[in-house]
Amino acid sequence: MKKITATLLLFTAGISECFSQNLHFQKNEIGSSVSIHSKILNESRELLIYSPKQANDRRIKFPFIYLLDAEALFLMTVSAVKFMNGGSSMPRMPEAYIVGLVNTNRSRDMPVPQEIDKTNGASNFYDFITREIIPYINKNYTTGGLNILAGHSQGALFATYAALRDPKLFQFVIAMDAPIEVSKSVEQLYAKNFPESCGLKYASIKSLYGWSNNFKVENSCVHFKQVTLENETHETMPYKGIYEGLKYLFNDYLPPVKDWPLQNFKDYYNTLAKKYQVEYPIPSSVLLESAKQNIAQLEKAKAMELISENNSLYGPGELSQQLLKKADAIINLPDKRISFSLSQPPPDEEAIKPFLGIWKGTIKVPGGTDVDIQWEIKKLNGKYRMESEIMRQFKLIADFLYINENQELVWGRKHEGGGIYISIGRLSDKGILLTGTEDLIGFDFPAGMPAFKLNTFEFRKQ
């Protein structure tokens, strides 16, 4: 009993006051504050609301992140969402609203595991969110249908409780250090209820608490994953936890190919829109990044179509106008070897057999630095692929791999600035040595830049 009491103190102490003073000072810079009187709880509650930059675009129906413990988690959640939208060339998640619920009586609303089903606190708080907060949001904002519930510690336990009560209302959950395993009866009950929650996508981010090793969900149509954060405490883990949770929930948002033609992007985002129950056009950054890639590959028509779509959706901007000039100036035709190599089917079992396994060697770079490489060809999910490790640091997966008419191994990857690196290797008589060349084709070298010189390589089978 003493052990349980000591454990509970770690999360009943709470995190709700950690950033309250700074948040109150800064919140108007990143969002707005709304006060709502709750008839269910018989008190006024504060909501912190972050609106995406395209909030006024009525064509878009955004996901809504309902965030518990907002006085502690609001700033870091806004930061994570903004980073995942603008921290790289292509967004990792859709833009989203964040609705933060500021606590008044945390332990009443989000009880500890041993009390969550013994009091009316969690049930009343659930009714407050579902019957008062969500209707208010639906009335005042353009919503789609994807609701994400996120919380830490007791908030994570409540988020799990709420999602299992109605997985159609809360389809995505981020539970950070949810103390579920503290109560075996609660853990068993939740494991039993998960299979009935079809459509739920659940991210358990763990530092101290989460599922135990005995947690098993049989025949479940739920997508769930537990990620363990190293070198974090129960109090410090939310900063990384919210990012890891969003990354898992939207792990299929980033298109697998950067240089698709327009129709491929339309099909991809239409599929995601149905899956996420939201509506939004293809992000501008995706259209322009693809246009940039196609310009580098001299694919004028594809680039012009992507830029035109961007300008019709978002209006012409400085970047789109720059890319338009570059695309319009293209006079050369794309190198057909690029589309040929990228469209080749993966090799069959008999053809690839001599090349299977691990190989080590060196690429000799004329006038440059030679590069040590180890690579392996193996079968994964029914297809053969090549994984390379360069200078014992960088890991790459070949974008294409096939056997040509001369029974040579051909592989390569896309160059970020356009074109492809293509390697062609020939086996020695004993089948243990692979020699050949590496070339860069389809890249439009800027004026004054020296042309790419053919690299040579020699790999030995391990």
N, C-alpha and C positions, 0 to 999 in steps of 0.2 A: 504493500500500500504506500509506503514511503517513497518507493521508487517511482510509482505512477505520479504521485503528487509533485515530486521534484521535476519530472518530465513535463508535466502540464504547466508548471511555472514558466518554462521557457517560452511558451507561446501565449499563455494567458497574460503575461506581462505586456504583450502587444508591441506594435510598432507605430501606433496611430499618431503619436506626438513627435515623431522623429524630425519631420520637415515642416511642421505646421506654420512656424513663423515665416520661413523663407517662401513657402507656397503662397501664403496670404499676401506677401509683398509682391510676388511675381506673377500671380495667376492671370491678371488682366492682360499681360503681355502675350499670353499664349492661349487664352480661352476666356470664358465668361462664367460668372457665378449666378446661380438661380436658386431662390428659396421656395420650397414647396411645403405647404402644410398637409400633413398626413392625417386623415381621419382614422386610418387603421392603427397607427402608432400614437395618435393624439399628441403630435409634436411637429415642429417645423424642421425640415431637413434641407441641407445645402447640397446642391449639385454643381460640380465643376465640369464644364462642357468645352471640349476642343472641337473645332470645326475644320474640316479639310479645306485646302486652298480653293478647290473647285465647288465649294458648298452651294454656290448660287446657280450652278448648272443643273437645271431641272431634268436633264436627260439622264443624270447619274443617280442611282440609288445605292447608297453606301452601306457597308457593314457598320454595325454599332458595337463598340466595345464597352460593356458595362463593367466598371472597375470598382471593386470593393476597397476599403481602406484608402480612399482617394487622397487624404491628407498626406500620406506617405508615398503613394505609388503614382500619383498623377503626372508629375514632372518627368519621371523616368519612362513612363509609358508613352507620353507624347514624344519624347526624344527617340524612343525605339521606332515608333511608327514613322516619324519624319525621316529617320535614317534609312529605314527599309524602303522608303519611297524615293529618296534623293541621294543616298550615299554611294550609289554606283550607277553605271551607265544605264541599267535597266532595273525597274522596281521589283522588289521581292514580295510585295503584298499590295493589295489595292489600298487606296486612300480610305480612311475610316474616321468616323466620329468616335470620340471617347467621352463617355458619360461617367464621371466619377462621383461615387456616393461617399460623402464625408460622415464619419461616425459621430454618434452621440452616446450610445451605450453599446459598445462592441460586444461584450460578453453576453448581453441580453439577446442581441440580434443574431449573433453567430456563436452559439454555445460550443463548448469543448465536446469531444466525441462522446464521452459518457453521458452527456446531458442533451444531446441534439434531438433525440426522440422522446425525451422525458419532460420537456417544457414546451410552451407554445411560442418561444422566442423565434426559432428558425421559421416556423410556419407563418407567424405574423409578418416577419421580415420578407419572406417569400411573397406573401400577399401584397405587401407594400410595393415591392418591385414590379410584380406582374399586373396588379390592378390599379396602381397609381403612377408609378414612374414610366413604365413602357407606354401606356396610353398617352401620357403627357408628351413624350418624345414623338410618338407616331403622329400626334396632332400638330406638332409645331415644326417637325423636320421631315425631309424627304427620306423615307426609310425604304429598305428593300425587303428584308426578311431574315438576313443573317445576323443573329445576335450572338455575341461572344461574351462569356462571363469569366472574369479573371479575379483571382484573389490570392492572398498569402496567408499561410498558417490557418487560423480559424476561418478566415475568409475563403481559403482554398477548400476547406472542408464544407463550408456552406455552398460554394460554387458547385461542388460535386453533388451535394444533396439536392440543389435546385435543378440541375441538369437531369438528374435521374427522375425527378418528379415530372418534368416535361421536356424531353429531349427535342421536341419539335419547336419549342420556344427558344431554348438555348442549345444551338447545334454544335458550337465550339466552346471548349472550356480550357482555361489555363489554370491549373492548380499547383501553386508553388509551396512546397513543404507542407502539404496537407497531412495533418496528424491522424491519418486513417488507421495505420497499423497500431496505434496506441490502444485502440479498442478492437479486439478480435471480432466481437459481435458486429460492430459497424463494418469492419472490413469484409466479413463474410456476407453481410446483407448487401453491401454495394456490389460485390463480385457476383452475387446472385441476380441483382437488378440490371447489370450491364447488358446481358444478352437481349433484354427487352427494349433496349434504347437504340434501335436501329437509326443510323444517320448521324449519331453523335461522334464527334472527333475530339479526343481528349488528350491533352498534354499534361502529364505529371512531371513537374520539374522538382528534383529532390536534392537537398543538401543533408538534412537531418531526418526528415519525415517523408513518407510516401507510401507506396505499396510494399508489403513484405515480400520475401522470396516465395512465400506460399500462395500469393495472390494469383489465381488462375481464372480466366473467363473462357468457358467452353462454348463452342459453336456461336461465337458472337459476330454480329455484323458491325460492331463498333470499331472505329479506328482509334487506337490509343497507344501511347508510348511513354515510358518513363526515362527521363534524362537525368543523370546524376552529375551535379556540379562539384568539382574538386576545389579544395582550399577556400571554401566559403562557409560562413556560419549561418545559422537560422535567420539572423537579422540582416546579413549582408547579401544573401543570395537573390533577393528580388531584382536587383539591377541587371544581373545576367539572366535571371529566370524569365522575365517578361519577354526579352528578345528571343531566347531559346524556344519559348512557347509559341510565339508568333511565327517563328521560322518553321516549326513543325506543322502548325495548322495550315500554313500557306506554302507547304513544300512543293506544290505543283503549280504555283502561280507564275514562276519565271519560265518563259518559253524555252524549250530545249535548244533552239537554233536562233542565233541573232540576225541572220541575213535572209530570213524567209521572205518570199513575195507577199504582197498585201493579203491575198485571199487566205493564205495559211494562217496569218495572224487573226483574221476575222473568224475563221472556223475555231481556232484555239480559244479565243476570248469569249466566243458565244457559248462554247462548251463549259468554260469556267463560270460564266454568268448564270447558267442553269444550275450548275453544281453548288455555287455559293449563294444562290437566290438573290443576286444583286444585278444591277444593270449599269454598265458604263462602257464608253467607247474605248478603243485601244489607246493606252497611254501615249502621250506625245513623245516621251523619251524613247519608247519602244519603236515607234515609227521612224524617228529621226536617226536612232542608232542603226536600225536596219538599212535606212537609206545611205548612211555613211559607209556601212560595210559593202553595200552593192556598188556604190561609186568606186570604191577601191578595187572592186572586181570588174570594173568597166561595164556593169549591168545597168545601162542607162535607162531603159524602159521601166525596170523594176524600181529603180531609185526615184524616178519622176512620179510614178504612181504612189509610192509611199509618201513623198513630200506633198503631193496634191491632197491626199487623204488627211494628212496632218493639218494643212492650211484650211481645209474645209471644216474640220472639227474645232480647231483652236485658233485659227487666224494665222497669218504669216508673222513670224518672229525673226529676230536677227539670225539665229542659227539656221532656221529653215531656208531663209533667203540665201545664206552663204552656200548651203548644200545644193540649192536649186541652181545656182550659177555653176558650181562644180559639175553637177550632173549634166547640165545643158552643154557644157564644154567638151563632153566626151565625144571623141570621133573614132576611136579604135573599137574593134569588136572584142568581146571577152574571149579568153583562151578556152577553147573547147575541152582541153584536157582537165580543166577543173570540174565541170559538170559531169564529164565521163567518170572521173575517179570517185566523185562523191556519190554517184548513182549506182556504183557496182555493188552487187549483192555480196554478202559475206561468204567466205570460202566454205566448201563442203569438207566433210571429215577426212576423206581420202587425200584431197589436195593439200590440206593444211598440216597433215600428220608430220611430215619431216621438219616443220618449223615450230612445233609445239615445245613448250618448256621455257627455261630461263636462259638468256644470252647476255654476255657482257662484252664490252668493247669500247672503242673510241671513234668519235667523228673528228676527222682532221679538217680544220678550217684554214684555207689559204689566206695568209696574211692576218690571221686572227688567233684565237686561243682554242686549242683542241678541247673537246668535251667528252668526259667519261659518261657512259650510259649503261644502265642495266634495264632490260625489258623482258617481258614475259607474254606469251600468247597462251590463253586458256579459254575454256568454255564457260560461259556464264549465261544463265537463263536461256539455254538452247542455242546461243550464238558465240562465235569465237571473237575475241577482242584482244588488243595489245595494250598493255599497261607499261609505261616507261618511268624510270627514275633517273633524273638527270643530276649529276654532281652530288648524288646522295641527298638531295634536298627537294627537288621539284618533281612532282608526279603528274603525268599526263596520260590521257587515254586517246589513242589514235581515232581520228574522225572517219577514216576509211581503211580497209584492210582487204586485200584480195590477191589472187594468183593470176598472173597474166598468161598470155598464150605461149610464152617461153618458159613457163613453169617457174617464173621468178616471183619472189614475195614483194608485193607493192603495198606501202602503207604511208600514212601521213596525217597531217592536221592542218586546220585552217590557220592562216596568218591573220593576226588581229587587224592589220591594216589592209587586208585584201589578199586574194590569191591563196595558194596552198604550198606547204612544204611537202615534197613527194620524194620518197626513198624507194629505190629498186635494188633488191639484193639477190645474189646468186649463191647457191650452195656449192661447197667444194665436193669432191668425189666422195669423201668419207662422211659428209653430212654434218660436220662439226664446225665448219667455218663459213660465215656468211660475209661476203664482200659486195660492195656496190657504191652507189652515189646518192647524194641528197641534193635536190634542186628546189628553188623557189620559183614558182610560175604564177603568172596572172597578177603580179603586183606592179602597179604603175609607179616606177621610181621617180621621185621628184628631180627636177633639173639640178645637175651638179652632184647628185648622189651616185657613187660608183655602183656599177651593176653587180648583182649577186654572183659570186664565183662558186662553181660546183664543189661541194664538199665530198669527201670520200670516207668510207667507213670499213671497219673490220670487226666482226663480232664472233665470239667463240661460245659454243654451247656449253653450259655448265652441267 
